[in-house]
């Protein structure tokens, strides 16, 4: 009986964990060093809600870099992107993202990258 209960609990835990949109790929990648960054593109494990999802770009000192709002890629509803107005000057940057999957579950995270000369 215990095995049945534990098996049921494990199944519930794994289905709940699978309900969140996990970051699968980022451009620029975490800890990347790039000469030019024109876009920030984040690919997730699930389709995301455009109006409830965001990308915030900031300097390492936590000053927000003013950019247009993030948009879901029309060709792939699992991708959230920001096209930058101008090339970023050299320095360290942090990406803060928050998304809501189509099923309503929220996920968020941060990562950093470097723009070099």
PABA-997682 format. One record per atom (N, C-alpha, C): atom name; residue in three letters; x negated, y, z negated; chain. Coordinates in pm, whole numbers, plus 32768, in hexadecimal, padded with zeros to 4 digits. Each point is the difference from the previous one (the first is absolute). Example, Ala and Ser with C-alpha at 12.3 -4.5 7.8 and 13.67 -1.06 7.14 Angstrom:
<pts>
 name resn   c1   c2   c3 chain
    N  ala 7AD9 7DC7 7CF4     A
   CA  ala 8059 8077 8000     A
    C  ala 7FA6 8078 8000     A
    N  ser 8023 8069 8048     A
   CA  ser 7FAE 8077 7FFA     A
    C  ser 804D 806D 7FB7     A
</pts>
This chain:
<pts>
 name resn   c1   c2   c3 chain
    N  unk 7FAE 7F89 8000     A
   CA  unk 8052 8077 8000     A
    C  unk 7FA9 807F 8000     A
    N  unk 7F94 7FFC 7FAF     A
   CA  unk 7FA7 8073 7FFB     A
    C  unk 7FC5 801F 8089     A
    N  unk 7FDE 7F97 804A     A
   CA  unk 7FC7 8015 8085     A
    C  unk 8064 8044 805C     A
    N  unk 807C 7FDF 7FF4     A
   CA  unk 8067 803E 8053     A
    C  unk 800D 8094 7FDD     A
    N  unk 8002 801F 7F7F     A
   CA  unk 800A 808B 7FD3     A
    C  unk 7F86 804F 802F     A
    N  unk 7F87 7FCB 7FE9     A
   CA  unk 7F87 8045 802B     A
    C  unk 7FFC 8010 8098     A
    N  unk 8029 7F98 8047     A
   CA  unk 8003 8008 8092     A
    C  unk 805F 806D 802F     A
    N  unk 8073 800D 7FBF     A
   CA  unk 8060 8068 8022     A
    C  unk 7FCA 808B 7FE3     A
    N  unk 7FBE 800F 7F8D     A
   CA  unk 7FC5 8080 7FDD     A
    C  unk 7F91 8027 8061     A
    N  unk 7FAE 7FA0 8027     A
   CA  unk 7F96 801D 8061     A
    C  unk 803A 8027 8087     A
    N  unk 806B 7FC0 8029     A
   CA  unk 8040 8022 807F     A
    C  unk 8038 808E 7FFB     A
    N  unk 803E 8025 7F91     A
   CA  unk 8034 8088 7FF2     A
    C  unk 7F8F 8066 8001     A
    N  unk 7F94 7FE3 7FBB     A
   CA  unk 7F8F 805D 7FFC     A
    C  unk 7FC2 8011 808A     A
    N  unk 7FF1 7F96 804A     A
   CA  unk 7FC2 800D 8084     A
    C  unk 805C 8046 8062     A
    N  unk 8083 7FEE 7FF6     A
   CA  unk 805A 8047 805B     A
    C  unk 8006 8094 7FDC     A
    N  unk 7FF7 8022 7F7F     A
   CA  unk 7FFF 808D 7FD9     A
    C  unk 7F7F 8043 802D     A
    N  unk 7F90 7FB8 7FF7     A
   CA  unk 7F81 803A 802B     A
    C  unk 7FFF 8017 8096     A
    N  unk 8042 7FAC 804A     A
   CA  unk 8003 800E 8091     A
    C  unk 805E 806D 802F     A
    N  unk 804B 803C 7FA6     A
   CA  unk 8062 8065 8028     A
    C  unk 7FC5 808B 8010     A
    N  unk 7F86 8014 7FD7     A
   CA  unk 7FC1 8083 800A     A
    C  unk 7FAF 800B 8081     A
    N  unk 7FFA 8077 8036     A
   CA  unk 7FAF 8019 8077     A
    C  unk 7F6F 8013 7FD3     A
    N  unk 7FAA 7FA4 8027     A
   CA  unk 7F73 8007 7FDC     A
    C  unk 7FB0 803E 8071     A
    N  unk 7F9F 8053 7FDE     A
   CA  unk 7FA8 803C 8064     A
    C  unk 7FA8 7F92 803A     A
    N  unk 8008 7FEE 8084     A
   CA  unk 7FB1 7F98 8043     A
    C  unk 7F88 8039 804B     A
    N  unk 800C 807B 8032     A
   CA  unk 7F94 803C 804D     A
    C  unk 800A 8097 7FF7     A
    N  unk 7F8C 8041 7FF9     A
   CA  unk 7FFD 8093 7FF9     A
    C  unk 7F95 8034 805E     A
    N  unk 8022 806B 8047     A
   CA  unk 7FA1 8047 8056     A
    C  unk 8004 8092 7FDC     A
    N  unk 7F94 803E 7FD1     A
   CA  unk 7F82 7FBE 7FE5     A
    C  unk 800F 7F9E 7F8C     A
    N  unk 7FA9 7F9D 8000     A
   CA  unk 8006 7F98 7F99     A
    C  unk 7FCD 8034 7F7A     A
    N  unk 8022 7FBA 7F98     A
   CA  unk 7FCD 8022 7F7B     A
    C  unk 7F68 7FFA 8001     A
    N  unk 7FC2 8065 7FC7     A
   CA  unk 7F6F 800B 7FF5     A
    C  unk 7FB9 800E 8088     A
    N  unk 804B 8022 8069     A
   CA  unk 7FC5 8011 8084     A
    C  unk 7FB1 8082 8007     A
    N  unk 7FA2 8005 805C     A
   CA  unk 7FB5 8079 801E     A
    C  unk 801A 801C 8093     A
    N  unk 803A 8073 801E     A
   CA  unk 8025 8022 808A     A
    C  unk 7FD1 808D 8022     A
    N  unk 7FDC 8013 807E     A
   CA  unk 7FD8 8085 802E     A
    C  unk 807A 8057 801C     A
    N  unk 806A 7FC1 8035     A
   CA  unk 807A 8049 8025     A
    C  unk 8079 7FAF 7FD0     A
    N  unk 805C 8044 7FBF     A
   CA  unk 807F 7FC3 7FD7     A
    C  unk 806F 8058 8037     A
    N  unk 8052 7FCA 805B     A
   CA  unk 806E 804A 803C     A
    C  unk 8088 7FD2 7FCE     A
    N  unk 8005 7F85 7FD0     A
   CA  unk 807E 7FC5 7FD1     A
    C  unk 7FE5 7FAD 7F84     A
    N  unk 8068 7FF3 7FB0     A
   CA  unk 8000 7F9E 7F94     A
    C  unk 8071 7FA1 8021     A
    N  unk 7FDF 7F81 800E     A
   CA  unk 8063 7F9A 8024     A
    C  unk 7FFC 7F8F 7F9B     A
    N  unk 8072 7FE4 7FC4     A
   CA  unk 800A 7F97 7F9B     A
    C  unk 8063 7F97 8030     A
    N  unk 7FD3 7F83 8006     A
   CA  unk 8055 7F91 802B     A
    C  unk 8026 7FAD 7F85     A
    N  unk 8081 7FE6 7FF2     A
   CA  unk 8034 7FB7 7F8D     A
    C  unk 8037 7F78 8027     A
    N  unk 801A 7FAE 7F9C     A
   CA  unk 8031 7F77 8015     A
    C  unk 8094 7FFB 8023     A
    N  unk 8048 806D 7FEA     A
   CA  unk 808F 8006 801C     A
    C  unk 8026 8085 803F     A
    N  unk 8076 8004 803D     A
   CA  unk 8034 807F 8034     A
    C  unk 8018 805F 7F8C     A
    N  unk 7FE8 8081 8019     A
   CA  unk 800E 8061 7F95     A
    C  unk 8067 806A 8024     A
    N  unk 8036 803F 7F98     A
   CA  unk 8062 806B 800E     A
    C  unk 7FB8 8084 8019     A
    N  unk 8012 803E 8073     A
   CA  unk 7FB7 807B 8020     A
    C  unk 801A 8073 7F9F     A
    N  unk 807B 8015 7FDB     A
   CA  unk 8022 8074 7FAD     A
    C  unk 7FD2 7FF1 7F6F     A
    N  unk 7FE0 7F86 7FD8     A
   CA  unk 7FD8 7FE7 7F75     A
    C  unk 7F6C 7FDD 7FF4     A
    N  unk 7FB4 8012 806A     A
   CA  unk 7F74 7FD8 8002     A
    C  unk 7FA8 8079 8021     A
    N  unk 7F86 8000 7FC9     A
   CA  unk 7FAA 8075 8014     A
    C  unk 7F6D 7FDA 7FFD     A
    N  unk 7FB1 8057 803E     A
   CA  unk 7F6E 7FFB 7FF8     A
    C  unk 7FD5 808B 7FD6     A
    N  unk 7FAB 8007 7F9A     A
   CA  unk 7FC7 8080 7FD7     A
    C  unk 7F68 7FF6 800A     A
    N  unk 7FC6 805C 804A     A
   CA  unk 7F6F 8005 800F     A
    C  unk 7FCC 806E 7FA4     A
    N  unk 7F98 7FE0 7FB4     A
   CA  unk 7FC7 8063 7FA6     A
    C  unk 7F69 7FF3 7FFB     A
    N  unk 7FC0 806B 7FD6     A
   CA  unk 7F70 7FFB 7FEB     A
    C  unk 7FE6 7FAC 7F84     A
    N  unk 7F84 7FDB 7FED     A
   CA  unk 7FDD 7FB0 7F8C     A
    C  unk 8018 804D 7F7E     A
    N  unk 8006 8086 800B     A
   CA  unk 801D 8055 7F8C     A
    C  unk 8097 800C 7FEA     A
    N  unk 804D 7FB2 804A     A
   CA  unk 8092 7FF9 7FF6     A
    C  unk 8047 807B 8034     A
    N  unk 7FC2 804B 805B     A
   CA  unk 8044 806E 8044     A
    C  unk 8045 7FC8 807B     A
    N  unk 807F 8019 800F     A
   CA  unk 804C 7FCC 8071     A
    C  unk 7FD6 8044 8081     A
    N  unk 7FEA 7FAF 8066     A
   CA  unk 7FE4 8032 8086     A
    C  unk 8087 800F 8044     A
    N  unk 8021 8079 802D     A
   CA  unk 8083 8019 803D     A
    C  unk 8009 7FBA 8086     A
    N  unk 8060 7FAB 800F     A
   CA  unk 8015 7FB3 807B     A
    C  unk 8095 7FEE 8017     A
    N  unk 8025 7FD9 807A     A
   CA  unk 808D 7FE4 8018     A
    C  unk 802C 7F84 7FB4     A
    N  unk 8081 7FED 7FF6     A
   CA  unk 8034 7F8C 7FBB     A
    C  unk 7FDE 7F7E 804A     A
    N  unk 7FF9 7F95 7FB6     A
   CA  unk 7FE6 7F7D 803B     A
    C  unk 807C 7FCF 804A     A
    N  unk 7FE8 7FB7 806A     A
   CA  unk 806E 7FC8 804F     A
    C  unk 7FE8 7F6C 8018     A
    N  unk 806E 7FB6 8008     A
   CA  unk 7FF7 7F73 8024     A
    C  unk 7FEC 7FF8 8096     A
    N  unk 7FA3 7FAC 802A     A
   CA  unk 7FE1 7FEC 808D     A
    C  unk 807B 7FC9 8048     A
    N  unk 8029 8040 806C     A
   CA  unk 8076 7FD4 804B     A
    C  unk 7FEE 7F74 8039     A
    N  unk 7F86 7FDA 801F     A
   CA  unk 7FE5 7F7C 803A     A
    C  unk 7FF1 7F93 7F96     A
    N  unk 7FE8 8027 7F84     A
   CA  unk 7FEC 7F9D 7F95     A
    C  unk 8032 8038 7F7C     A
    N  unk 8076 7FD4 7FD2     A
   CA  unk 803B 8036 7F85     A
    C  unk 7FB7 7FD9 7F7F     A
    N  unk 7F90 7FB8 800E     A
   CA  unk 7FAD 7FDF 7F8C     A
    C  unk 7F8B 8060 7FF2     A
    N  unk 7FF4 8061 805D     A
   CA  unk 7F8E 805C 7FFF     A
    C  unk 802E 808D 7FDE     A
    N  unk 7FBB 803D 7F9F     A
   CA  unk 8018 808A 7FD7     A
    C  unk 7F84 804F 8028     A
    N  unk 8014 8073 8043     A
   CA  unk 7F8D 804A 8034     A
    C  unk 800F 8096 7FEE     A
    N  unk 7F8C 8043 7FFA     A
   CA  unk 7FF7 8092 7FFE     A
    C  unk 7F9B 8026 806A     A
    N  unk 8027 8058 805B     A
   CA  unk 7FA1 8036 8061     A
    C  unk 7FCE 8085 7FC7     A
    N  unk 7F7E 800C 7FEE     A
   CA  unk 7FC6 8077 7FC2     A
    C  unk 7FFF 8075 8061     A
    N  unk 801B 807A 7FCE     A
   CA  unk 7FFF 8078 8053     A
    C  unk 7F74 801F 8033     A
    N  unk 7F9C 7FEE 7FAA     A
   CA  unk 7F77 8022 8022     A
    C  unk 7FA3 7F91 7FD1     A
    N  unk 7F86 8000 803A     A
   CA  unk 7F9C 7FA1 7FD0     A
    C  unk 7FE0 8021 7F6F     A
    N  unk 7FED 7F9B 7FB1     A
   CA  unk 7FDB 8015 7F74     A
    C  unk 7F6E 8026 7FF5     A
    N  unk 7FE1 8063 7FAE     A
   CA  unk 7F73 8020 7FE8     A
    C  unk 7FBD 7F8E 7FB4     A
    N  unk 7F7C 7FF8 8007     A
   CA  unk 7FBB 7F96 7FB6     A
    C  unk 8022 8006 7F6C     A
    N  unk 800D 7F8B 7FC5     A
   CA  unk 801D 7FF7 7F71     A
    C  unk 8047 7F7F 7FDE     A
    N  unk 801B 7FF0 7F80     A
   CA  unk 8048 7F8C 7FCD     A
    C  unk 8094 801F 7FF8     A
    N  unk 8053 7FA0 8029     A
   CA  unk 8091 8013 8000     A
    C  unk 8043 7F88 7FBF     A
    N  unk 8078 801A 7FCD     A
   CA  unk 8052 7F97 7FC4     A
    C  unk 8087 7FFF 8044     A
    N  unk 8032 7F89 801C     A
   CA  unk 8086 7FED 8038     A
    C  unk 8057 7FC8 7F90     A
    N  unk 806E 8045 7FE6     A
   CA  unk 8064 7FCE 7FA0     A
    C  unk 807D 7FDF 8051     A
    N  unk 802E 7F86 7FF5     A
   CA  unk 8076 7FD9 804C     A
    C  unk 8068 7FC5 7FA3     A
    N  unk 807C 8011 802B     A
   CA  unk 8072 7FC5 7FB9     A
    C  unk 8066 7FDA 806B     A
    N  unk 802E 7F85 7FFB     A
   CA  unk 8062 7FD2 8061     A
    C  unk 8071 7FB7 7FBA     A
    N  unk 8072 8000 8043     A
   CA  unk 8072 7FB1 7FD6     A
    C  unk 801F 7FA2 8072     A
    N  unk 8001 7F7E 7FE3     A
   CA  unk 8020 7F9C 8065     A
    C  unk 8095 8009 8021     A
    N  unk 8025 7FC9 8071     A
   CA  unk 808D 8001 802B     A
    C  unk 805C 7FC3 7F96     A
    N  unk 7FCA 7FA3 7FAF     A
   CA  unk 8052 7FC0 7F98     A
    C  unk 8007 8054 7F80     A
    N  unk 7FBE 8077 7FFF     A
   CA  unk 800A 805B 7F8F     A
    C  unk 7F8F 7FF8 7F9B     A
    N  unk 7FA3 7FA4 8010     A
   CA  unk 7F91 7FF6 7FA1     A
    C  unk 7F94 8067 8020     A
    N  unk 7FCD 8040 7F97     A
   CA  unk 7F9B 806B 800C     A
    C  unk 7F74 7FC8 7FE7     A
    N  unk 7F9E 8031 804C     A
   CA  unk 7F72 7FE0 7FED     A
    C  unk 7FB1 8080 8012     A
    N  unk 7F8B 8006 7FC0     A
   CA  unk 7FAB 8075 8011     A
    C  unk 7F6F 7FDA 7FE9     A
    N  unk 7FA6 8058 802B     A
   CA  unk 7F73 7FE5 7FEB     A
    C  unk 7FAB 8075 802F     A
    N  unk 7F7E 7FF3 7FED     A
   CA  unk 7FA0 8065 802B     A
    C  unk 7F84 7FBA 8034     A
    N  unk 7FB8 8048 8055     A
   CA  unk 7F7B 7FD4 8028     A
    C  unk 7FB4 807A 8031     A
    N  unk 7F7B 7FF2 800A     A
   CA  unk 7FAB 8070 8027     A
    C  unk 7FB2 7FDE 807E     A
    N  unk 7FD6 806B 8048     A
   CA  unk 7FA8 7FF1 8073     A
    C  unk 7FAA 807D 800A     A
    N  unk 7F97 7FFA 8052     A
   CA  unk 7FA1 806C 8011     A
    C  unk 7FFD 802E 808F     A
    N  unk 8007 8084 8015     A
   CA  unk 7FEA 8039 8084     A
    C  unk 7F73 8036 7FFF     A
    N  unk 7FAE 7FCB 805C     A
   CA  unk 7F74 802A 8007     A
    C  unk 7FED 805A 807A     A
    N  unk 7F8D 803A 800E     A
   CA  unk 7FE3 8056 8073     A
    C  unk 7FE4 7FAE 807A     A
</pts>
